Structures are given as C-alpha cells and as structure tokens.
C-alpha cells in the first residue's frame, strides 16, 4: 500500500525552473525549455497551430496542459535537486524504461499521462534527497 504522503507527491514543492509567476504558468518558458515549436504546442494542447499564443489571450487548453507539463518538469527538477541542466537533459534523452523514447517526445506524441504516472511512481519510490543527506 502506498503511504498517505504519496497522495501529495503529485505536485512539486518548489519552482526550481521558474515556470510560475503570480500563480500563472509561463507556458512559453515551458515550451522553450522542452524545445517545442508552435506545431508541437498545438499538438500537445489539442488546438490549431494558428491559435497558439502566449499572451493574455492564451487558449485555455494550452494553459491547462502546460500547467500539467510544468508540474512534471518541476517534479523531475526536485529529483535533480533543482539542477535545470540535468532536468533538461533527462527530458531530451531517450530512456529505455520509457520504450527507448525521450520524455520530451512522449509529451509531443500524446503520451503525457503515461509519463506523468511514470514520474510520480518513480518519485514515490525514490524521493529527492534532502539538503542534509546530500551533504553527507
């Protein structure tokens, strides 16, 4: 049985990557972090490429999907103790545990939910080390 704390492991505790401002996701920064172009963003969010924008009129579907993606990125960043370079490398590197595909491509190909479950399961089994543990 999973511990009660695993219920709360679905949301990152820190914004190591700076994807949030005033409780709003910075969708453009998330897209840039993952190397997504306008077509990738449209596919991930299920909107037309012409409707993709990152200003005050951002489509609701884009904002909601990128909130979820930003959270998964933040969870991975927590595992890497806030190291943005390692986090970006993890997302862009093919992973044999994911069928030899990169996490970035899983998101691009519509397998976001599977990736999210994988990350959450991995985090519950391998919580990030605390500052005091990493200094030992």
C-alpha positions in Angstrom: 0.0 0.0 0.0 1.3 3.5 -0.8 1.9 5.8 2.0 -0.5 8.7 2.7 2.2 11.1 1.7 2.3 9.8 -1.8 -1.1 11.4 -2.3 0.7 14.8 -2.2 3.7 13.8 -4.3 1.8 14.7 -7.4 2.7 18.4 -7.1 6.2 19.8 -6.9 7.1 21.6 -3.7 9.4 24.1 -5.4 9.5 26.1 -8.6 13.2 25.4 -9.4 12.7 26.1 -13.1 10.9 29.4 -12.7 7.8 28.3 -14.6 5.3 30.1 -12.4 4.6 33.8 -11.8 1.7 35.1 -9.8 0.0 31.7 -9.8 0.1 31.6 -13.6 2.2 29.2 -15.7 4.7 30.7 -18.1 3.7 28.5 -20.9 6.3 30.0 -23.4 9.1 29.2 -21.0 7.9 25.6 -20.5 7.7 25.2 -24.3 11.2 26.7 -24.8 12.6 24.5 -22.0 11.4 21.4 -23.9 12.3 22.8 -27.3 8.7 22.8 -28.5 7.8 24.8 -31.6 4.3 26.2 -32.3 3.2 22.9 -34.0 4.4 20.9 -31.0 2.4 23.1 -28.6 -0.7 22.9 -30.8 -0.5 19.1 -30.9 0.2 18.7 -27.2 -2.7 21.0 -26.3 -5.1 19.8 -29.0 -5.6 23.2 -30.6 -4.9 24.6 -34.1 -1.4 25.9 -34.7 -2.8 29.3 -35.6 -4.5 29.7 -32.2 -1.3 29.1 -30.2 -0.3 32.3 -28.4 1.4 33.0 -25.0 -0.1 36.4 -24.1 -3.2 37.3 -22.1 -5.3 35.5 -24.7 -3.6 32.1 -24.4 -6.1 29.4 -25.2 -7.4 27.7 -22.1 -6.3 24.3 -23.4 -2.7 25.4 -23.9 -2.6 27.0 -20.4 -4.1 23.9 -18.7 -1.8 21.4 -20.5 1.3 23.5 -19.8 0.4 23.8 -16.1 0.5 20.0 -16.0 3.7 19.8 -18.0 5.3 22.5 -15.8 4.5 20.5 -12.8 6.0 17.3 -14.1 9.2 19.3 -15.1 9.3 20.6 -11.6 8.9 17.2 -10.0 11.9 16.0 -12.1 13.9 19.1 -11.2 13.3 18.3 -7.5 14.8 14.8 -8.0 17.8 16.5 -9.5 18.0 18.9 -6.6 16.9 21.9 -8.7 19.6 21.4 -11.4 17.9 22.8 -14.6 20.7 21.4 -16.9 20.2 17.8 -15.6 16.5 18.2 -15.7 16.6 19.4 -19.4 18.9 16.5 -20.3 16.6 14.0 -18.7 13.7 15.2 -20.8 15.7 15.2 -24.0 17.5 11.8 -23.6 16.0 8.6 -24.8 15.1 6.4 -21.8 15.0 2.6 -22.1 12.4 2.5 -19.3 10.0 4.5 -21.5 10.4 2.3 -24.6 13.6 4.0 -25.7 11.9 7.3 -26.3 12.7 10.6 -24.6 10.3 12.1 -22.1 10.1 15.2 -24.3 8.9 13.0 -27.2 6.4 11.2 -25.0 4.8 14.6 -24.4 4.9 15.5 -28.0 3.4 12.2 -29.1 0.4 12.4 -26.8 1.8 10.1 -24.1 1.8 12.8 -21.4 -0.4 10.9 -18.9 1.8 7.8 -19.1 4.9 9.9 -18.5 3.2 11.7 -15.5 2.4 8.3 -13.9 5.9 7.1 -14.5 7.4 10.2 -12.9 5.0 10.1 -9.9 5.7 6.4 -9.3 9.4 6.9 -9.6 9.3 9.9 -7.2 7.3 7.9 -4.6 9.9 5.1 -4.7 12.9 7.5 -4.9 12.2 10.7 -3.1 14.6 13.5 -3.6 17.5 13.7 -1.2 17.2 16.4 1.4 20.0 19.1 1.6 21.4 17.4 4.8 21.5 14.0 3.1 23.3 15.3 0.0 26.0 16.9 2.2 26.9 13.6 4.0 
